[in-house]
Amino acid sequence: MHFYHRLCIFCFIFLLNLPAYGQDTSRLTPSYGDKIIIGASAEASNLIPLASSDSASHEVSGFIFNGLVKYDKDLTLIGDLAQSWEINNDGLEIIFHLKKGIKWHDGVEFTSDDVLFGYKKIIDEKTLSAYKEDYLQAKKAEAPDKYTFKVTYDKPFAPALASWGSLVVLPKHILEKEDINKTTFARKPIGTGAFKFKEWVPGQKIILSANPDYFEGRPYLDSVVFRIIPDATTMFLELKTQGLDWLGLSPLQYEKQTQSEFFKKNYKKFRYPSFSYTYLGFNLKHPWFSDKRIRQAIAYALDKEEIVKGTLLGMGSISTGPYVPNTWPYNPNVKKYGYNPQKAKELLKEAGWQDSDGDGILDKDGKKFEFTILTNMGNTTRMKTATIIQYRLKEIGIKVNIRSLEWSAFINWFIDKKRFEAVVLGWSIGLDPDQYDIWHSTKTKEKELNFVSFKNQEVDDLLEKGRRTFDIEKRKWAYYRIQEILAEELPYIFLYAPDNLPIVNARFKGIEPAPIGIGYNIEKWYVPKRLHKYTLEE
Amino acid sequence: MLRDTYNVILNITMLTYLSKKSLELLITFFGITLVSFFLINLAPGKPTDVLSDLNPKMTPEIRAIYEKHWGLDKPVHVRYFVWLKNFSKFDFGNSFSSDSRPAWDKIKERLPITILINSISMFLIFIIALLIGIHSAVKPNSLSDKITTTGVFIGFAMPVFWLALILQLILGVWLNILPVSGIKSLNYENLSLMQKISDSARHLCLPIFVTVFGSLAGLSRYVRSTMQEALSQEYIVTARAKGLPENKVIYKHALRNAVLPVITIIGLSIPGLISGSVIFETIFAIPGVGQLLYTAAISRDVNVIMAEVVIVSILTLFGNLLADIGYALADPRIRIAQR
């Protein structure tokens, strides 16, 4: 959910990547011009990256701003405004060497002062920003010269490197005398990115235009337009009239509603795993669920494939842990629980649960095995997931009730107060593997994220090790082991990771799907001249 | 002489009536703001939740910064008085969303389109319902009466969002004669004046049709019954006996009496139209206040919700007042009863 915001910042950071052209180069030569119309279900609120916390805003500001570093298409960190960086003193000091001659959209040169300014702004207690925490970890930041930026830490903090993305790069010459919480800059920003801000028609659209002086070359497209259409069905109808060029589809739309000749001719669909997963989480303080055998029994009773088919029409993959398959922290060799109801029943029997009165529901000491799964209202995929779980658990003699609650009530009254037996929820996964906040045993207070009360000394130690080293092999080892423990202990039953299903008009060429998605190289997307739809109006 | 005295008495009664009514409205208005403010704040969830729910980076310290900035660290009754004090200076406070813009600015830029669509719709509803109602009353149980009655009830029963989607699909996608959503085409800036007008009109067709079609039933049935009642009165018999043409009997004598209560109904239906805006503005992607209210409610943006509550309640109360005055002016019996 809210990890998603962080994710979005990174998804729309760009990199130079020359497209591999088709064989018939005469027809598919990159040419400048045309625009892309993107469907946005919510309106952006604030285009200063550090000040906004909604994904709609980050999606737009990602086109306008750059960071010192960014995630490459294969999810490794590379320099963006930084040419290179060094990590000294056992990870206590990071020095960024900035690229020279990069200009803000108003022509002023970008220097390390701008980064220092952004850093000071975000840690300023008067500044409203939900992202302060990573920067408060830094002890000191300096700009020794125009092209060097140095930051020091008390303890090595691996997620810190990625934090030097676009959140802290702000034009000092414009914002120096402004109140960052109130400035009009939020609605007409100036960045260093591939696209410049052009116009914002409230409630209707936001228009960006190509930056001819972009440091990695002018984008081929003249313009990017975000059309704000709150209703998902309306958005799809707009796609049918070709009023939109780029849209994320639902599994139903992807599988059933876009199979016609019209769609085959005019659009291209993509499919890749999203950075999120859905799980069944247990309250480990509950006497039943504190028993590992019960959790494992429930895992054996569920058919994850069936859940993916039933809820996502197969447009997803089953999860075995909290990382996305094919990313570096993902461990493919953990304990797996195939669908095995017999084994489930055995484990339950071992734990003392039997159907002694023959009513089809297990009991122990006169108590029936009946519990409630909570989930949030309005999320039909989670509701369907809970329903399939209910059906499968009934087969091994466990009665499940499902209750869906309005989001605020759900979080404030049930999750925060730990008043639940089991939940179906999901996490968006950040691109850094640090998951200290979700699994560390100290993070169980109200409003903290280890609300299932998971406590495991080895995991605590590994989480600490993982975030205190920059050595990717050491980190990998720590996170591999964590996944093994999680798969054995099962504080959650990891269910599935849905796929992202974007559709893009077929006239756009140069799209290269990668683990990070498709938007990373949008400045290299182009439309062959004869296919131009929108011509320059100015 | 006698006439002058009569006028003076009339003015005095009217004046006391009006001042009494205004005082009543003022008290009602404060009641509305008080209840709304407490209700919004009693609901689970705070404006900071949007930022902090399940967000690991939102430490208690950072949450405290936000709460202090927005004044959420104070108890709810104190916040209400702060709100009231600012409101007396026509300051609705800033939005709690990331843009931190004044709530009034956010509403101001969205108000014209909502008012435009609603007033066109109201006008059409009034005219069409009147025609249908009169027709049905004059020829009750005729075939055309039955057809129109069935028609308006279909409109009444049909869910707005469903009708909207079907029309978008048929007229927008299959026949491609009307735009699916929005209020302007992407190339609007490059059109000539006439083209701009026709472009806007085409965009408004579906939202207005959907609003009007769904709202005809109540009003037209109401006109039908008041009209039938009026037509059965003795003065109509007199009028006919005098040999007046039937048109004059219907449109002059009967209609004037029949239309009075209808005006009240229209006054009372203003808030209904605003709440209807929430649905059609979302479906048709129209940037109006209904859409804003919806997002504000979801994110517990108290200042924006309160500003909208104030506007809607003022409209409602004002509508009531106008209806009362119109009634009093037109019908002497009501004035006398007030004395």
Interface residues (C-beta under 8 A of the other chain):
Chain A: M1 H2 F3 H5 R6 I37 A42 S45 N46 A51 S52 S53 D54 S57 E125 L128 S129 A130 Y131 K132 E133 D134 N181 K182 A186 R187 P202 G203 Q204 K205 V225 R227 I228 I229 P230 D231 T233 T234 L237 E238 K240 T241 G243 E406 W407 S408 A409 I411 N412 W413 I415 Y436 D437 I438 K447 L449 Y534 E537
Chain B: A43 P44 G45 D49 V50 L51 S52 D53 L54 N55 P56 K57 M58 T59 P60 I62 R63 I65 Y66 H69 S97 S98 D99 S100 E109 R110 L165 Q168 L169 G172 V173 N176 P179 V180 S181 G182 I183 K184 L186 N187 E189 N190 T282 I283 F284 A285 I286 P287 G288 Q291 L292 T295 R300
